[in-house]
């Protein structure tokens, strides 16, 4: 039997520099590794996101989104405003959310959990 040592979600991107800048400088994730323009890994707590050049035009997919838990949604929304990123604010039984997209159209969201905590 094999053992899984790590895992990640891979996001296809059109421009590696732009994507890394968005996730690291914009959202505050950590650049783990970069192999020129072939592949990069950025990390948030308990999540690694692989950035891979697509080499072709991409269609937006709504079947996957990436979420980042925050303590105060207002702070995350303020950062999105600073970056000029449009977002939708929503509230529900589970918490408060700010949904937005990365430069390549990948759906992302910040969430402030109301029920159960982290």
N, C-alpha and C positions, 0 to 999 in steps of 0.2 A: 504494500500500500504506500502511496506517495504522501508527502507532507507539503501543504501549502505554506510557504514562508512569507509571502507578501501578496498584495493584490492592488489593483488600480482600475480606474475608469479611464478610457482613452477618449479624448475629444479631438476630432479632426479640425484642423485649422488651415487657413489660407496663408497666413504670414506669421512665422515663428516669433520674430521680434515683437510684433504687435501683441500676440497672444501672451507671451511671457510678461510683457509690460503690464497688460491688463490684469492678469492674475496676481503678479507679485507686487508691482508698484501700486496698482489700483486697489485691488481687494486685500492685499496684505498677506498672501500666501507665501510660502518659502520655496525658493528654487532649490530642488534637491540635486538634480543632475541635468546636464544638457549635452547632447551629442550634435554639435553644430546645428544645422537646420534639418536634421534627420529625426530627432525625437527629443523631448524634454519631459521632466517630471517636476510638478509643483505639488506642494503638500499643505494640507490643512490638518488640524487634529483628527486622527483616525481616518484620513482619506488621502490617497495619492491620486492625482489626476495626470495622466499621460497626455502630452500634446503631440500630435502627429500631423505632419503636412499631408493634405489630401491629394494634391496634385491635379485636382479637377474641381469643377464647380460643384457645390454641395446644395442639397435641398434641406430646408429646415425640417427637423423631426420633432414631434411633440411627445414621443413615447418615453423619453428619458429627460429628467432634469436633475441638477445638482443642487443640494441644499447645504447651507452653512448656518449652524446654530449660533445665535448671539444672545447676550444678556439683555440688551436694550435695543429694540428695533429702531428707535429714533436716531441712535448713533450711526447705525448702518445706513439708514436712509439719508442722513446728512452727508455721509461719504459719497453715496451715489450722486447726490445733488452736486457736490464739489467736482465730481468727475464728469458731470453733464450727462449722466446715464438715466434715461427714462425708466420708471418702474411703476408697478401697480401695487398699491397697498391693499391688503385684505385682512379681515379679522374673522375668526371662527372659534369654535369651542376649544380647539387644540392650541390656538395661539394667534400671533400676529405675523404677517408675512409681507415681504417686499419682493416681488417677482420682477426679473429683468433678463436681458440677454447679453451674452458676450459679443465681441466684435464679429464673430462668425455665425451668430444666431442661435447658439446653444442656450437653452432655457436654464436659468439659475434663480436661486431665491435665498434670501436671509429669512430666518425664522426665530421668533421669540416664543418659546413654549409657555403656555399658560397652565396646562394640566400635566401633572406628573413630574415636571422638572427634568433636568438632565440626569 
